Amino acid sequence: MTSEMPADASNATAAAAQPQPASSTGGTQDNNTTATQPAPGELPHILKNDPARTGFDPRTAWWVNYFKILTGSITPEGAFHYRESRYRAHEARDCGRCERWRDWCLAHSPTVVFLRQRIAELGGELDARNVVCRRCPARLTEDGAVHRQSGGFSPDHGVLVCANEIRDRRHLEDTLAHEMVHAWDHLRWKVDWAGDKDLRHAACTEIRASMLSGECRWTREAFTRDNLTLTQQFQDCVRKRAVQSVMARPRCKDDVQAVKVVNQVWDSCFSDTRPFDEVYR
């Protein structure tokens, strides 16, 4: 990254143009669903729910479908469509809860308050106007993988928090801190977010965001991701999430390139804790 500040730094407080994996900020689950070739002009079959194929019937009571999932009567693809239907039904509730947690974090979270102050010093501003809670539909690809995100950052809009993917207030705090590190990086340096010129920019800011947000602390890895590893757990988590995020960039060809780019900047970016003095969470 160069040390030149963007010309319009005030626009740098923003929301989700690029999905953040694991989330925080997003993640991927493999349902191993077999894909077939769609007819010309039609959506791939996996993007449309067919009760005869998946076992999920949206006209049936939710608890009946849930019981069918528990008994294995609904396919993984059907379970995906069921989950998305429940998110749509509870969108207002989820967004209201997310906004309450967001407001608390903006006012009381030491990490979030500190980052807001550092962002303000660079001419940016993050508050309830540009930190927005929305329902974020997941993506189901033809290989059966489910792609979800918990938040995102865009230099033109602000920070997006995916209300339907947020488990609790601490999860929102981690997600918000992750995206605010991106906002600080954008104001401090000229970041090539899409990787059109240099994917190392994206790799570096993803390493720093995962490292400084708290999303890779041992307790979160152990109790929400069942990762009980003690040795190198923190470094492995940061590296894995950075690779996933780089892979989501349009200019990244594959996981091999993502790993290579992350390795190229690892030493310098993993040791850079600015604007903190050290890894706080």
Backbone torsions as a table, in degrees:
resi	resn	phi	psi	omega
1	MET	NA	142.4	174.4
2	THR	-85.9	163.9	-177.8
3	SER	-93.5	6.2	179.6
4	GLU	-76.9	130.3	179.2
5	MET	-78.8	143.3	177.4
6	PRO	-58.8	149.6	-177.5
7	ALA	-62.2	-40.2	-177.8
8	ASP	-110.4	72.9	-175.1
9	ALA	-67.0	-25.8	-177.2
10	SER	-67.1	-16.4	179.4
11	ASN	-90.3	7.8	-169.3
12	ALA	-91.3	15.9	179.8
13	THR	-107.0	96.9	-160.7
14	ALA	-144.4	178.7	-174.5
15	ALA	-126.9	174.4	-147.7
16	ALA	-59.6	78.7	168.6
17	ALA	-83.9	-35.7	179.5
18	GLN	-109.2	125.2	177.1
19	PRO	-62.5	140.6	177.3
20	GLN	-106.4	120.3	-173.5
21	PRO	-71.9	148.5	167.8
22	ALA	65.5	15.8	-178.7
23	SER	-57.2	112.1	86.7
24	SER	-15.4	-53.5	-117.3
25	THR	-83.4	5.5	-178.0
26	GLY	162.2	178.2	-177.4
27	GLY	-171.2	174.2	-179.4
28	THR	-133.2	134.3	175.3
29	GLN	-125.5	141.7	-177.4
30	ASP	-105.4	118.0	-179.5
31	ASN	-97.9	-3.4	176.7
32	ASN	54.4	45.7	178.4
33	THR	-91.1	134.5	-179.2
34	THR	-79.1	131.6	-178.3
35	ALA	-99.0	149.5	173.0
36	THR	-124.4	159.6	-177.6
37	GLN	-74.9	124.4	179.8
38	PRO	-74.2	158.4	174.5
39	ALA	-69.4	155.1	179.8
40	PRO	-55.6	132.0	178.6
41	GLY	83.5	-1.5	-179.5
42	GLU	-106.6	154.5	172.9
43	LEU	-69.4	150.2	171.5
44	PRO	-54.4	142.1	-173.1
45	HIS	-59.1	-28.3	-175.7
46	ILE	-70.3	-19.4	179.8
47	LEU	-84.5	-9.4	179.2
48	LYS	-117.7	135.7	178.6
49	ASN	-82.5	126.7	174.8
50	ASP	-117.8	104.0	-176.5
51	PRO	-53.5	-33.4	-179.3
52	ALA	-66.3	-28.7	-178.6
53	ARG	-94.1	-41.0	-172.8
54	THR	-93.6	-24.7	-176.2
55	GLY	89.0	-10.1	-179.9
56	PHE	-94.3	120.6	178.6
57	ASP	-114.9	109.2	-177.4
58	PRO	-64.4	-14.3	178.7
59	ARG	-81.3	-12.6	-179.6
60	THR	-87.6	151.2	178.5
61	ALA	-54.5	144.5	-174.5
62	TRP	-59.3	-38.6	-175.7
63	TRP	-69.8	-27.3	175.5
64	VAL	-67.4	-45.4	177.5
65	ASN	-63.3	-39.1	179.3
66	TYR	-63.0	-42.5	177.7
67	PHE	-62.7	-38.2	178.5
68	LYS	-65.3	-34.0	175.1
69	ILE	-64.7	-45.1	-178.9
70	LEU	-62.4	-31.9	-178.0
71	THR	-94.1	3.0	177.2
72	GLY	79.6	16.4	-179.2
73	SER	-86.1	-7.0	178.2
74	ILE	-117.2	134.6	-179.5
75	THR	-71.6	164.1	174.6
76	PRO	-55.2	-37.4	176.8
77	GLU	-62.9	-43.0	177.7
78	GLY	-64.4	-38.1	177.6
79	ALA	-62.7	-36.3	175.8
80	PHE	-60.9	-49.1	-178.8
81	HIS	-65.9	-34.2	176.6
82	TYR	-63.2	-46.7	-178.6
83	ARG	-61.6	-43.0	179.7
84	GLU	-64.7	-35.7	179.1
85	SER	-66.3	-36.9	178.0
86	ARG	-69.3	-36.1	176.1
87	TYR	-63.6	-41.0	178.0
88	ARG	-63.8	-40.0	-178.8
89	ALA	-66.1	-31.8	-175.2
90	HIS	-107.4	21.0	-175.3
91	GLU	-58.5	-47.7	-178.2
92	ALA	-62.5	-43.2	179.1
93	ARG	-62.5	-46.9	-177.8
94	ASP	-63.9	-41.9	-178.9
95	CYS	-68.2	-38.5	177.8
96	GLY	-63.5	-43.1	177.7
97	ARG	-64.8	-42.3	178.5
98	CYS	-60.1	-42.5	-179.0
99	GLU	-66.2	-36.2	176.7
100	ARG	-64.9	-45.1	178.4
101	TRP	-66.0	-40.3	177.3
102	ARG	-58.0	-48.3	-178.0
103	ASP	-62.1	-38.8	178.0
104	TRP	-63.4	-45.6	-178.8
105	CYS	-63.3	-42.3	-179.7
106	LEU	-63.6	-27.9	-177.5
107	ALA	-96.5	-30.1	-167.8
108	HIS	-127.0	-20.3	-178.6
109	SER	-69.9	121.7	179.6
110	PRO	-56.9	-40.9	-179.2
111	THR	-66.4	-47.9	-177.3
112	VAL	-67.7	-42.5	178.9
113	VAL	-62.2	-42.9	178.6
114	PHE	-60.8	-45.9	-179.6
115	LEU	-65.7	-37.3	176.2
116	ARG	-59.8	-41.7	-179.8
117	GLN	-65.9	-42.4	-179.9
118	ARG	-67.8	-36.6	177.1
119	ILE	-65.5	-40.2	178.8
120	ALA	-63.2	-35.4	178.4
121	GLU	-63.1	-24.4	179.2
122	LEU	-96.2	8.3	176.2
123	GLY	93.4	7.8	179.3
124	GLY	-104.4	169.9	179.3
125	GLU	-148.0	128.6	175.7
126	LEU	-124.1	124.4	177.5
127	ASP	-152.8	-167.4	-175.8
128	ALA	-63.9	-17.1	179.9
129	ARG	-74.2	-32.8	-178.1
130	ASN	-123.9	13.8	165.5
131	VAL	-112.9	100.2	-168.8
132	VAL	-112.5	146.4	176.2
133	CYS	-104.0	126.9	-179.6
134	ARG	-143.5	159.2	170.3
135	ARG	-78.2	131.8	-178.7
136	CYS	-113.8	107.1	177.5
137	PRO	-61.9	139.2	174.8
138	ALA	-78.3	163.2	177.0
139	ARG	-113.2	130.0	175.6
140	LEU	-109.7	115.5	-178.4
141	THR	-93.8	166.4	-172.4
142	GLU	-68.2	-15.3	175.5
143	ASP	-85.1	2.8	177.9
144	GLY	90.2	1.7	-179.7
145	ALA	-80.7	138.9	177.5
146	VAL	-105.5	125.2	-177.8
147	HIS	-111.2	117.6	179.8
148	ARG	-121.7	161.6	175.2
149	GLN	-142.7	150.0	177.8
150	SER	-103.1	-10.9	178.2
151	GLY	-177.0	-179.1	179.4
152	GLY	-168.5	165.9	-179.9
153	PHE	-133.0	137.7	174.6
154	SER	-135.3	130.2	179.3
155	PRO	-60.5	-17.8	-175.3
156	ASP	-98.9	-12.1	-172.3
157	HIS	-130.1	-43.6	-178.0
158	GLY	139.1	-148.2	-179.7
159	VAL	-110.5	131.5	175.1
160	LEU	-104.3	131.2	171.9
161	VAL	-114.4	124.8	-177.0
162	CYS	-83.8	99.6	-170.8
163	ALA	-59.5	-35.0	-176.2
164	ASN	-76.9	-14.1	-179.3
165	GLU	-102.0	-7.1	-176.9
166	ILE	-82.9	123.3	-175.9
167	ARG	-81.0	-41.8	-176.4
168	ASP	-159.6	-178.3	-175.9
169	ARG	-65.1	-36.3	179.5
170	ARG	-66.9	-38.0	176.1
171	HIS	-62.4	-42.3	177.3
172	LEU	-63.5	-39.4	178.8
173	GLU	-60.8	-44.1	177.2
174	ASP	-62.0	-45.0	-178.7
175	THR	-63.3	-45.1	-179.6
176	LEU	-64.6	-41.7	178.0
177	ALA	-62.7	-40.6	178.3
178	HIS	-57.4	-50.3	-177.5
179	GLU	-69.7	-30.4	178.9
180	MET	-71.4	-31.0	172.6
181	VAL	-62.9	-40.8	175.3
182	HIS	-60.4	-42.1	179.7
183	ALA	-62.7	-43.1	178.5
184	TRP	-63.0	-44.5	178.6
185	ASP	-60.1	-40.3	-179.1
186	HIS	-64.2	-39.2	178.9
187	LEU	-73.0	-33.8	-175.0
188	ARG	-81.3	-35.0	-177.6
189	TRP	-131.5	167.2	173.2
190	LYS	-90.5	100.6	-173.6
191	VAL	-96.0	130.5	174.5
192	ASP	-86.8	88.4	-170.6
193	TRP	-65.6	-39.8	-177.6
194	ALA	-81.2	-14.2	-177.4
195	GLY	79.0	21.8	-178.9
196	ASP	-61.8	-35.8	-177.9
197	LYS	-108.7	-36.8	-173.9
198	ASP	-154.8	107.5	179.2
199	LEU	-68.4	-14.7	180.0
200	ARG	-64.8	-28.1	175.6
201	HIS	-60.5	-50.5	-179.8
202	ALA	-62.0	-41.7	-179.5
203	ALA	-61.2	-43.1	-176.7
204	CYS	-67.1	-46.6	-178.4
205	THR	-68.3	-29.8	177.0
206	GLU	-72.0	-38.6	175.0
207	ILE	-59.4	-48.5	-177.3
208	ARG	-65.8	-40.9	-178.0
209	ALA	-66.0	-42.1	178.4
210	SER	-69.3	-33.8	-178.8
211	MET	-72.1	-41.0	-170.2
212	LEU	-94.0	-15.8	-173.8
213	SER	-79.9	-22.7	-175.6
214	GLY	97.5	-4.0	-176.3
215	GLU	-70.2	-14.6	179.9
216	CYS	-108.3	11.1	177.5
217	ARG	-63.5	155.8	-171.0
218	TRP	-61.2	-41.0	-176.2
219	THR	-62.7	-38.5	179.1
220	ARG	-69.9	-41.5	178.3
221	GLU	-62.2	-40.5	-175.4
222	ALA	-73.1	-43.9	-169.8
223	PHE	-95.3	-16.8	178.1
224	THR	-114.2	-19.0	-179.5
225	ARG	-122.8	4.1	177.0
226	ASP	57.5	31.5	176.9
227	ASN	-100.9	102.4	-175.7
228	LEU	-98.2	11.8	-179.9
229	THR	-63.7	137.9	179.0
230	LEU	-100.1	-42.4	-176.1
231	THR	-79.4	124.6	175.8
232	GLN	60.1	19.6	-177.9
233	GLN	-60.6	-44.9	-176.5
234	PHE	-63.6	-48.3	179.9
235	GLN	-62.4	-41.9	-179.0
236	ASP	-64.0	-40.4	179.4
237	CYS	-64.5	-46.8	-179.8
238	VAL	-60.8	-44.8	-178.8
239	ARG	-63.7	-45.6	-178.5
240	LYS	-61.1	-45.7	-177.7
241	ARG	-69.7	-33.8	176.3
242	ALA	-65.6	-42.6	178.7
243	VAL	-61.8	-44.4	179.2
244	GLN	-59.8	-41.5	-178.7
245	SER	-69.3	-39.8	178.2
246	VAL	-64.2	-38.4	178.9
247	MET	-60.9	-26.3	-179.8
248	ALA	-77.2	-10.9	178.5
249	ARG	-72.2	140.0	-176.6
250	PRO	-59.0	-31.5	-175.0
251	ARG	-86.9	-3.7	179.0
252	CYS	-83.4	125.1	-174.2
253	LYS	-76.6	-41.6	-176.0
254	ASP	-165.6	-178.9	-178.6
255	ASP	-67.0	-28.3	178.8
256	VAL	-63.5	-45.3	178.4
257	GLN	-65.7	-39.7	-180.0
258	ALA	-61.7	-45.5	178.6
259	VAL	-62.2	-42.4	-179.6
260	LYS	-61.5	-44.8	-178.1
261	VAL	-66.7	-43.1	178.4
262	VAL	-61.5	-41.8	179.1
263	ASN	-63.6	-34.5	-178.1
264	GLN	-63.7	-34.2	-175.3
265	VAL	-108.3	2.6	-170.9
266	TRP	-57.2	-53.3	-173.4
267	ASP	-59.5	-46.2	-176.8
268	SER	-73.4	-39.1	-174.6
269	CYS	-81.7	-33.9	179.0
270	PHE	-69.6	-23.9	178.9
271	SER	-91.3	-3.2	-177.3
272	ASP	-97.1	103.5	-176.7
273	THR	-100.6	7.5	179.0
274	ARG	-58.5	141.5	7.4
275	PRO	-86.6	5.8	175.9
276	PHE	-83.4	158.3	173.7
277	ASP	-77.9	-28.3	179.8
278	GLU	-156.1	175.5	176.0
279	VAL	-68.7	113.8	-171.4
280	TYR	-84.9	-38.1	-174.2
281	ARG	-115.5	NA	NA
